[in-house]
Amino acid sequence: MGLGRTDKDPRRPVYVISVAAGIVSVHPRTLRIYEDEGLLCPARTPTNIRLYSDEDIRRIQRMRRRSFSLYRRMFVGVRAGQSRPSSS
């Protein structure tokens, strides 16, 4: 009933924010921030509850991997005694 099922539409919004946050291991506030920044646009119920699809979940997972990769490139070298990359 979660990710990986092939018998349903991955764009169909089904997960409330607490469940979506649990799946991707973030705080629900993080998903609200992503929405505020225009990175996500979850569906809404008539009572304004956010609903996330499997496609949204995959997008969040990709964003988290990319941000972690960027973090590693920027700061791991600093911890190892190397200088930070310049922003020229």
C-alpha positions in Angstrom: 0.0 0.0 0.0 3.0 2.3 0.0 5.8 3.0 -2.4 6.5 0.4 -4.9 2.9 -0.6 -5.8 2.4 -0.7 -9.5 -1.4 -1.0 -9.5 -2.1 2.6 -8.5 -1.4 6.1 -9.9 1.8 7.5 -8.2 0.4 11.0 -8.6 -2.7 10.3 -6.5 -2.5 12.2 -3.2 -2.9 9.8 -0.3 -0.6 10.6 2.6 -1.3 13.3 5.2 1.6 15.4 6.2 2.5 13.4 9.4 2.7 10.1 7.4 4.6 11.7 4.5 7.1 13.2 7.0 7.5 9.8 8.6 8.2 8.1 5.3 11.0 10.6 4.4 12.2 11.0 8.0 11.7 14.7 8.4 9.6 16.9 10.7 6.3 17.9 9.2 7.4 21.5 9.6 10.2 20.7 7.0 7.5 19.8 4.5 5.7 23.1 5.2 8.9 25.0 4.6 9.5 23.2 1.3 6.0 24.2 0.3 6.5 27.8 1.4 9.7 27.9 -0.7 7.8 26.6 -3.7 9.7 23.3 -3.8 6.5 21.2 -3.3 2.8 21.8 -4.0 0.8 19.1 -2.2 -2.8 18.5 -3.0 -5.4 19.9 -0.6 -8.7 18.4 0.7 -11.8 20.6 0.8 -10.9 21.2 4.5 -7.4 22.3 3.5 -5.5 19.2 4.7 -2.3 18.6 2.7 -2.1 15.3 0.9 1.1 13.9 -0.6 1.4 11.4 -3.4 4.1 8.7 -4.0 5.5 11.1 -6.7 5.8 13.8 -4.0 7.5 11.4 -1.7 10.1 10.5 -4.3 10.7 14.2 -5.1 11.3 14.9 -1.4 13.7 12.0 -1.2 15.6 13.3 -4.2 15.8 16.8 -2.7 17.1 15.4 0.6 19.8 13.3 -1.2 20.9 16.3 -3.2 21.0 18.7 -0.3 23.0 16.1 1.8 25.4 15.7 -1.2 25.9 19.4 -1.4 26.4 19.6 2.4 29.1 16.9 2.2 30.9 18.7 -0.7 30.9 22.0 1.1 31.7 21.1 4.7 33.5 17.7 4.9 36.6 19.2 3.4 36.5 22.0 6.0 36.4 19.4 8.8 39.4 17.6 7.3 41.5 20.8 7.4 41.0 21.9 3.8 39.8 25.3 2.9 36.2 25.9 1.9 35.4 26.3 -1.7 35.3 29.9 -2.8 32.1 31.4 -4.2 33.8 33.5 -6.9 
